[in-house]
Amino acid sequence: MARLTEQAQGKRAARIVLSMIAEPGDPATGHVLAHLGGVETLRLRVRRAGARPWTSGRGALA
């Protein structure tokens, strides 16, 4: 899955990939996306694959 970040270097490509792996309408993902941008949000999401780092609950950012 780390290759997703390599393939999605552009902002638009990163947002497309995020739309495929994030829950639709997830406010926490939207918050991170608004503050960090698509590429960085995707990098964080891929790095923490399996442990959704910005969902409510354990270790949430939002």
PyMOL Python script that loads the backbone (N, CA, C, O; Angstrom):
from pymol import cmd

cmd.read_pdbstr("""\
ATOM      1  N   MET A   1       0.810  -1.194   0.000  1.00  0.00           N
ATOM      2  CA  MET A   1       0.000   0.000   0.000  1.00  0.00           C
ATOM      3  C   MET A   1       0.855   1.260   0.000  1.00  0.00           C
ATOM      4  O   MET A   1       0.362   2.323  -0.379  1.00  0.00           O
ATOM      5  N   ALA A   2       2.099   1.184   0.405  1.00  0.00           N
ATOM      6  CA  ALA A   2       2.979   2.347   0.401  1.00  0.00           C
ATOM      7  C   ALA A   2       3.147   2.887  -1.014  1.00  0.00           C
ATOM      8  O   ALA A   2       3.440   4.070  -1.187  1.00  0.00           O
ATOM      9  N   ARG A   3       2.969   2.060  -2.012  1.00  0.00           N
ATOM     10  CA  ARG A   3       3.115   2.505  -3.396  1.00  0.00           C
ATOM     11  C   ARG A   3       2.021   3.482  -3.806  1.00  0.00           C
ATOM     12  O   ARG A   3       2.195   4.219  -4.777  1.00  0.00           O
ATOM     13  N   LEU A   4       0.902   3.508  -3.094  1.00  0.00           N
ATOM     14  CA  LEU A   4      -0.159   4.466  -3.400  1.00  0.00           C
ATOM     15  C   LEU A   4       0.363   5.892  -3.304  1.00  0.00           C
ATOM     16  O   LEU A   4       0.047   6.730  -4.148  1.00  0.00           O
ATOM     17  N   THR A   5       1.158   6.170  -2.283  1.00  0.00           N
ATOM     18  CA  THR A   5       1.700   7.504  -2.109  1.00  0.00           C
ATOM     19  C   THR A   5       2.624   7.862  -3.269  1.00  0.00           C
ATOM     20  O   THR A   5       2.600   8.987  -3.767  1.00  0.00           O
ATOM     21  N   GLU A   6       3.423   6.915  -3.686  1.00  0.00           N
ATOM     22  CA  GLU A   6       4.333   7.144  -4.807  1.00  0.00           C
ATOM     23  C   GLU A   6       3.550   7.425  -6.088  1.00  0.00           C
ATOM     24  O   GLU A   6       3.958   8.260  -6.895  1.00  0.00           O
ATOM     25  N   GLN A   7       2.453   6.746  -6.273  1.00  0.00           N
ATOM     26  CA  GLN A   7       1.662   6.908  -7.487  1.00  0.00           C
ATOM     27  C   GLN A   7       0.828   8.177  -7.460  1.00  0.00           C
ATOM     28  O   GLN A   7       0.483   8.714  -8.512  1.00  0.00           O
ATOM     29  N   ALA A   8       0.506   8.650  -6.295  1.00  0.00           N
ATOM     30  CA  ALA A   8      -0.378   9.811  -6.168  1.00  0.00           C
ATOM     31  C   ALA A   8       0.404  11.037  -5.704  1.00  0.00           C
ATOM     32  O   ALA A   8       0.144  11.575  -4.628  1.00  0.00           O
ATOM     33  N   GLN A   9       1.334  11.463  -6.497  1.00  0.00           N
ATOM     34  CA  GLN A   9       2.147  12.610  -6.127  1.00  0.00           C
ATOM     35  C   GLN A   9       1.389  13.922  -6.256  1.00  0.00           C
ATOM     36  O   GLN A   9       1.630  14.847  -5.481  1.00  0.00           O
ATOM     37  N   GLY A  10       0.500  14.019  -7.195  1.00  0.00           N
ATOM     38  CA  GLY A  10      -0.244  15.255  -7.394  1.00  0.00           C
ATOM     39  C   GLY A  10      -1.417  15.379  -6.446  1.00  0.00           C
ATOM     40  O   GLY A  10      -1.935  14.381  -5.944  1.00  0.00           O
ATOM     41  N   LYS A  11      -1.832  16.609  -6.205  1.00  0.00           N
ATOM     42  CA  LYS A  11      -2.958  16.872  -5.310  1.00  0.00           C
ATOM     43  C   LYS A  11      -4.231  16.184  -5.791  1.00  0.00           C
ATOM     44  O   LYS A  11      -4.956  15.576  -5.004  1.00  0.00           O
ATOM     45  N   ARG A  12      -4.490  16.285  -7.070  1.00  0.00           N
ATOM     46  CA  ARG A  12      -5.711  15.692  -7.615  1.00  0.00           C
ATOM     47  C   ARG A  12      -5.694  14.172  -7.489  1.00  0.00           C
ATOM     48  O   ARG A  12      -6.691  13.566  -7.097  1.00  0.00           O
ATOM     49  N   ALA A  13      -4.568  13.562  -7.821  1.00  0.00           N
ATOM     50  CA  ALA A  13      -4.455  12.105  -7.726  1.00  0.00           C
ATOM     51  C   ALA A  13      -4.599  11.648  -6.283  1.00  0.00           C
ATOM     52  O   ALA A  13      -5.222  10.620  -6.018  1.00  0.00           O
ATOM     53  N   ALA A  14      -4.028  12.402  -5.347  1.00  0.00           N
ATOM     54  CA  ALA A  14      -4.137  12.045  -3.935  1.00  0.00           C
ATOM     55  C   ALA A  14      -5.592  12.071  -3.476  1.00  0.00           C
ATOM     56  O   ALA A  14      -6.030  11.186  -2.741  1.00  0.00           O
ATOM     57  N   ARG A  15      -6.330  13.071  -3.904  1.00  0.00           N
ATOM     58  CA  ARG A  15      -7.747  13.155  -3.528  1.00  0.00           C
ATOM     59  C   ARG A  15      -8.562  12.015  -4.144  1.00  0.00           C
ATOM     60  O   ARG A  15      -9.499  11.511  -3.525  1.00  0.00           O
ATOM     61  N   ILE A  16      -8.207  11.620  -5.341  1.00  0.00           N
ATOM     62  CA  ILE A  16      -8.906  10.499  -5.986  1.00  0.00           C
ATOM     63  C   ILE A  16      -8.672   9.222  -5.182  1.00  0.00           C
ATOM     64  O   ILE A  16      -9.612   8.473  -4.916  1.00  0.00           O
ATOM     65  N   VAL A  17      -7.421   8.975  -4.794  1.00  0.00           N
ATOM     66  CA  VAL A  17      -7.106   7.781  -4.010  1.00  0.00           C
ATOM     67  C   VAL A  17      -7.808   7.853  -2.660  1.00  0.00           C
ATOM     68  O   VAL A  17      -8.365   6.853  -2.206  1.00  0.00           O
ATOM     69  N   LEU A  18      -7.793   9.011  -2.013  1.00  0.00           N
ATOM     70  CA  LEU A  18      -8.479   9.157  -0.719  1.00  0.00           C
ATOM     71  C   LEU A  18      -9.967   8.843  -0.851  1.00  0.00           C
ATOM     72  O   LEU A  18     -10.560   8.244   0.045  1.00  0.00           O
ATOM     73  N   SER A  19     -10.565   9.246  -1.961  1.00  0.00           N
ATOM     74  CA  SER A  19     -11.992   8.973  -2.145  1.00  0.00           C
ATOM     75  C   SER A  19     -12.278   7.478  -2.233  1.00  0.00           C
ATOM     76  O   SER A  19     -13.399   7.036  -1.982  1.00  0.00           O
ATOM     77  N   MET A  20     -11.261   6.707  -2.591  1.00  0.00           N
ATOM     78  CA  MET A  20     -11.438   5.258  -2.687  1.00  0.00           C
ATOM     79  C   MET A  20     -11.185   4.546  -1.365  1.00  0.00           C
ATOM     80  O   MET A  20     -11.696   3.444  -1.164  1.00  0.00           O
ATOM     81  N   ILE A  21     -10.412   5.140  -0.458  1.00  0.00           N
ATOM     82  CA  ILE A  21     -10.054   4.429   0.774  1.00  0.00           C
ATOM     83  C   ILE A  21     -10.662   5.030   2.038  1.00  0.00           C
ATOM     84  O   ILE A  21     -10.623   4.397   3.094  1.00  0.00           O
ATOM     85  N   ALA A  22     -11.219   6.233   1.956  1.00  0.00           N
ATOM     86  CA  ALA A  22     -11.829   6.861   3.134  1.00  0.00           C
ATOM     87  C   ALA A  22     -13.341   6.705   3.079  1.00  0.00           C
ATOM     88  O   ALA A  22     -13.927   6.564   2.006  1.00  0.00           O
ATOM     89  N   GLU A  23     -13.957   6.733   4.242  1.00  0.00           N
ATOM     90  CA  GLU A  23     -15.415   6.663   4.314  1.00  0.00           C
ATOM     91  C   GLU A  23     -16.005   7.949   3.732  1.00  0.00           C
ATOM     92  O   GLU A  23     -15.509   9.037   4.024  1.00  0.00           O
ATOM     93  N   PRO A  24     -17.043   7.845   2.922  1.00  0.00           N
ATOM     94  CA  PRO A  24     -17.681   9.047   2.379  1.00  0.00           C
ATOM     95  C   PRO A  24     -18.231   9.938   3.491  1.00  0.00           C
ATOM     96  O   PRO A  24     -18.908   9.460   4.402  1.00  0.00           O
ATOM     97  N   GLY A  25     -17.939  11.218   3.411  1.00  0.00           N
ATOM     98  CA  GLY A  25     -18.462  12.165   4.383  1.00  0.00           C
ATOM     99  C   GLY A  25     -17.817  12.108   5.754  1.00  0.00           C
ATOM    100  O   GLY A  25     -18.342  12.696   6.699  1.00  0.00           O
ATOM    101  N   ASP A  26     -16.695  11.419   5.891  1.00  0.00           N
ATOM    102  CA  ASP A  26     -16.018  11.317   7.184  1.00  0.00           C
ATOM    103  C   ASP A  26     -15.494  12.693   7.600  1.00  0.00           C
ATOM    104  O   ASP A  26     -14.583  13.218   6.960  1.00  0.00           O
ATOM    105  N   PRO A  27     -16.049  13.282   8.650  1.00  0.00           N
ATOM    106  CA  PRO A  27     -15.645  14.633   9.032  1.00  0.00           C
ATOM    107  C   PRO A  27     -14.187  14.718   9.489  1.00  0.00           C
ATOM    108  O   PRO A  27     -13.537  15.743   9.280  1.00  0.00           O
ATOM    109  N   ALA A  28     -13.676  13.677  10.098  1.00  0.00           N
ATOM    110  CA  ALA A  28     -12.290  13.697  10.559  1.00  0.00           C
ATOM    111  C   ALA A  28     -11.326  13.723   9.372  1.00  0.00           C
ATOM    112  O   ALA A  28     -10.346  14.467   9.377  1.00  0.00           O
ATOM    113  N   THR A  29     -11.610  12.908   8.357  1.00  0.00           N
ATOM    114  CA  THR A  29     -10.778  12.913   7.153  1.00  0.00           C
ATOM    115  C   THR A  29     -10.860  14.270   6.476  1.00  0.00           C
ATOM    116  O   THR A  29      -9.850  14.796   6.010  1.00  0.00           O
ATOM    117  N   GLY A  30     -12.049  14.836   6.419  1.00  0.00           N
ATOM    118  CA  GLY A  30     -12.231  16.157   5.832  1.00  0.00           C
ATOM    119  C   GLY A  30     -11.441  17.222   6.567  1.00  0.00           C
ATOM    120  O   GLY A  30     -10.874  18.123   5.948  1.00  0.00           O
ATOM    121  N   HIS A  31     -11.407  17.119   7.879  1.00  0.00           N
ATOM    122  CA  HIS A  31     -10.663  18.080   8.700  1.00  0.00           C
ATOM    123  C   HIS A  31      -9.166  18.000   8.403  1.00  0.00           C
ATOM    124  O   HIS A  31      -8.513  19.020   8.186  1.00  0.00           O
ATOM    125  N   VAL A  32      -8.634  16.785   8.396  1.00  0.00           N
ATOM    126  CA  VAL A  32      -7.209  16.597   8.102  1.00  0.00           C
ATOM    127  C   VAL A  32      -6.914  17.060   6.678  1.00  0.00           C
ATOM    128  O   VAL A  32      -5.907  17.726   6.439  1.00  0.00           O
ATOM    129  N   LEU A  33      -7.769  16.718   5.748  1.00  0.00           N
ATOM    130  CA  LEU A  33      -7.593  17.107   4.357  1.00  0.00           C
ATOM    131  C   LEU A  33      -7.571  18.632   4.205  1.00  0.00           C
ATOM    132  O   LEU A  33      -6.745  19.174   3.472  1.00  0.00           O
ATOM    133  N   ALA A  34      -8.469  19.307   4.889  1.00  0.00           N
ATOM    134  CA  ALA A  34      -8.537  20.769   4.802  1.00  0.00           C
ATOM    135  C   ALA A  34      -7.284  21.436   5.372  1.00  0.00           C
ATOM    136  O   ALA A  34      -6.861  22.483   4.881  1.00  0.00           O
ATOM    137  N   HIS A  35      -6.700  20.843   6.389  1.00  0.00           N
ATOM    138  CA  HIS A  35      -5.538  21.452   7.038  1.00  0.00           C
ATOM    139  C   HIS A  35      -4.203  21.032   6.438  1.00  0.00           C
ATOM    140  O   HIS A  35      -3.252  21.814   6.445  1.00  0.00           O
ATOM    141  N   LEU A  36      -4.117  19.816   5.921  1.00  0.00           N
ATOM    142  CA  LEU A  36      -2.827  19.312   5.442  1.00  0.00           C
ATOM    143  C   LEU A  36      -2.755  19.120   3.929  1.00  0.00           C
ATOM    144  O   LEU A  36      -1.663  19.027   3.369  1.00  0.00           O
ATOM    145  N   GLY A  37      -3.894  19.061   3.275  1.00  0.00           N
ATOM    146  CA  GLY A  37      -3.907  18.825   1.830  1.00  0.00           C
ATOM    147  C   GLY A  37      -3.971  17.346   1.505  1.00  0.00           C
ATOM    148  O   GLY A  37      -3.795  16.488   2.370  1.00  0.00           O
ATOM    149  N   GLY A  38      -4.224  17.072   0.242  1.00  0.00           N
ATOM    150  CA  GLY A  38      -4.446  15.703  -0.195  1.00  0.00           C
ATOM    151  C   GLY A  38      -3.232  14.798  -0.106  1.00  0.00           C
ATOM    152  O   GLY A  38      -3.338  13.664   0.361  1.00  0.00           O
ATOM    153  N   VAL A  39      -2.081  15.284  -0.549  1.00  0.00           N
ATOM    154  CA  VAL A  39      -0.887  14.438  -0.579  1.00  0.00           C
ATOM    155  C   VAL A  39      -0.467  14.040   0.831  1.00  0.00           C
ATOM    156  O   VAL A  39      -0.179  12.869   1.079  1.00  0.00           O
ATOM    157  N   GLU A  40      -0.428  14.997   1.758  1.00  0.00           N
ATOM    158  CA  GLU A  40      -0.015  14.690   3.128  1.00  0.00           C
ATOM    159  C   GLU A  40      -1.046  13.824   3.839  1.00  0.00           C
ATOM    160  O   GLU A  40      -0.683  12.927   4.600  1.00  0.00           O
ATOM    161  N   THR A  41      -2.327  14.084   3.599  1.00  0.00           N
ATOM    162  CA  THR A  41      -3.378  13.263   4.196  1.00  0.00           C
ATOM    163  C   THR A  41      -3.260  11.826   3.723  1.00  0.00           C
ATOM    164  O   THR A  41      -3.371  10.900   4.525  1.00  0.00           O
ATOM    165  N   LEU A  42      -3.037  11.629   2.439  1.00  0.00           N
ATOM    166  CA  LEU A  42      -2.866  10.283   1.914  1.00  0.00           C
ATOM    167  C   LEU A  42      -1.632   9.622   2.505  1.00  0.00           C
ATOM    168  O   LEU A  42      -1.671   8.445   2.861  1.00  0.00           O
ATOM    169  N   ARG A  43      -0.532  10.369   2.614  1.00  0.00           N
ATOM    170  CA  ARG A  43       0.693   9.809   3.184  1.00  0.00           C
ATOM    171  C   ARG A  43       0.451   9.326   4.610  1.00  0.00           C
ATOM    172  O   ARG A  43       0.885   8.235   4.980  1.00  0.00           O
ATOM    173  N   LEU A  44      -0.237  10.129   5.406  1.00  0.00           N
ATOM    174  CA  LEU A  44      -0.548   9.726   6.779  1.00  0.00           C
ATOM    175  C   LEU A  44      -1.453   8.498   6.807  1.00  0.00           C
ATOM    176  O   LEU A  44      -1.244   7.579   7.599  1.00  0.00           O
ATOM    177  N   ARG A  45      -2.447   8.490   5.947  1.00  0.00           N
ATOM    178  CA  ARG A  45      -3.411   7.377   5.925  1.00  0.00           C
ATOM    179  C   ARG A  45      -2.735   6.081   5.528  1.00  0.00           C
ATOM    180  O   ARG A  45      -2.999   5.031   6.113  1.00  0.00           O
ATOM    181  N   VAL A  46      -1.868   6.153   4.540  1.00  0.00           N
ATOM    182  CA  VAL A  46      -1.172   4.950   4.076  1.00  0.00           C
ATOM    183  C   VAL A  46      -0.188   4.478   5.136  1.00  0.00           C
ATOM    184  O   VAL A  46      -0.062   3.279   5.383  1.00  0.00           O
ATOM    185  N   ARG A  47       0.503   5.416   5.758  1.00  0.00           N
ATOM    186  CA  ARG A  47       1.480   5.056   6.789  1.00  0.00           C
ATOM    187  C   ARG A  47       0.810   4.328   7.951  1.00  0.00           C
ATOM    188  O   ARG A  47       1.400   3.427   8.547  1.00  0.00           O
ATOM    189  N   ARG A  48      -0.394   4.712   8.264  1.00  0.00           N
ATOM    190  CA  ARG A  48      -1.123   4.118   9.379  1.00  0.00           C
ATOM    191  C   ARG A  48      -2.189   3.136   8.910  1.00  0.00           C
ATOM    192  O   ARG A  48      -3.203   2.952   9.583  1.00  0.00           O
ATOM    193  N   ALA A  49      -1.971   2.512   7.774  1.00  0.00           N
ATOM    194  CA  ALA A  49      -2.955   1.579   7.206  1.00  0.00           C
ATOM    195  C   ALA A  49      -3.381   0.551   8.249  1.00  0.00           C
ATOM    196  O   ALA A  49      -2.554  -0.047   8.938  1.00  0.00           O
ATOM    197  N   GLY A  50      -4.661   0.370   8.341  1.00  0.00           N
ATOM    198  CA  GLY A  50      -5.200  -0.581   9.307  1.00  0.00           C
ATOM    199  C   GLY A  50      -5.529   0.063  10.643  1.00  0.00           C
ATOM    200  O   GLY A  50      -6.361  -0.455  11.388  1.00  0.00           O
ATOM    201  N   ALA A  51      -4.887   1.189  10.959  1.00  0.00           N
ATOM    202  CA  ALA A  51      -5.169   1.920  12.200  1.00  0.00           C
ATOM    203  C   ALA A  51      -5.556   3.325  11.797  1.00  0.00           C
ATOM    204  O   ALA A  51      -4.698   4.204  11.705  1.00  0.00           O
ATOM    205  N   ARG A  52      -6.820   3.547  11.558  1.00  0.00           N
ATOM    206  CA  ARG A  52      -7.296   4.832  11.049  1.00  0.00           C
ATOM    207  C   ARG A  52      -6.970   5.935  12.044  1.00  0.00           C
ATOM    208  O   ARG A  52      -7.644   6.050  13.068  1.00  0.00           O
ATOM    209  N   PRO A  53      -5.959   6.743  11.773  1.00  0.00           N
ATOM    210  CA  PRO A  53      -5.448   7.694  12.753  1.00  0.00           C
ATOM    211  C   PRO A  53      -6.337   8.884  13.049  1.00  0.00           C
ATOM    212  O   PRO A  53      -6.119   9.544  14.066  1.00  0.00           O
ATOM    213  N   TRP A  54      -7.311   9.195  12.238  1.00  0.00           N
ATOM    214  CA  TRP A  54      -8.105  10.387  12.512  1.00  0.00           C
ATOM    215  C   TRP A  54      -9.588  10.100  12.685  1.00  0.00           C
ATOM    216  O   TRP A  54     -10.422  10.981  12.472  1.00  0.00           O
ATOM    217  N   THR A  55      -9.917   8.894  13.064  1.00  0.00           N
ATOM    218  CA  THR A  55     -11.319   8.610  13.357  1.00  0.00           C
ATOM    219  C   THR A  55     -11.562   8.815  14.842  1.00  0.00           C
ATOM    220  O   THR A  55     -10.623   8.838  15.638  1.00  0.00           O
ATOM    221  N   SER A  56     -12.798   8.960  15.200  1.00  0.00           N
ATOM    222  CA  SER A  56     -13.104   9.127  16.611  1.00  0.00           C
ATOM    223  C   SER A  56     -12.782   7.835  17.351  1.00  0.00           C
ATOM    224  O   SER A  56     -12.902   6.740  16.800  1.00  0.00           O
ATOM    225  N   GLY A  57     -12.383   7.977  18.574  1.00  0.00           N
ATOM    226  CA  GLY A  57     -12.018   6.799  19.361  1.00  0.00           C
ATOM    227  C   GLY A  57     -10.559   6.789  19.708  1.00  0.00           C
ATOM    228  O   GLY A  57      -9.964   7.840  19.948  1.00  0.00           O
ATOM    229  N   ARG A  58      -9.975   5.613  19.737  1.00  0.00           N
ATOM    230  CA  ARG A  58      -8.585   5.429  20.154  1.00  0.00           C
ATOM    231  C   ARG A  58      -7.614   6.271  19.352  1.00  0.00           C
ATOM    232  O   ARG A  58      -7.554   6.151  18.129  1.00  0.00           O
ATOM    233  N   GLY A  59      -6.852   7.123  20.025  1.00  0.00           N
ATOM    234  CA  GLY A  59      -5.784   7.873  19.399  1.00  0.00           C
ATOM    235  C   GLY A  59      -6.230   8.803  18.280  1.00  0.00           C
ATOM    236  O   GLY A  59      -5.473   9.045  17.340  1.00  0.00           O
ATOM    237  N   ALA A  60      -7.433   9.320  18.366  1.00  0.00           N
ATOM    238  CA  ALA A  60      -7.965  10.133  17.286  1.00  0.00           C
ATOM    239  C   ALA A  60      -7.318  11.511  17.233  1.00  0.00           C
ATOM    240  O   ALA A  60      -6.934  12.073  18.259  1.00  0.00           O
ATOM    241  N   LEU A  61      -7.205  12.035  16.042  1.00  0.00           N
ATOM    242  CA  LEU A  61      -6.723  13.398  15.852  1.00  0.00           C
ATOM    243  C   LEU A  61      -7.876  14.384  15.927  1.00  0.00           C
ATOM    244  O   LEU A  61      -7.675  15.556  16.247  1.00  0.00           O
ATOM    245  N   ALA A  62      -9.067  13.922  15.638  1.00  0.00           N
ATOM    246  CA  ALA A  62     -10.222  14.837  15.626  1.00  0.00           C
ATOM    247  C   ALA A  62     -11.085  14.573  16.843  1.00  0.00           C
ATOM    248  O   ALA A  62     -12.109  15.231  17.029  1.00  0.00           O
TER     249      ALA A  62
END
""", "prot")
cmd.dss("prot")
cmd.show_as("cartoon", "prot")
cmd.util.cbc("prot")
cmd.orient("prot")
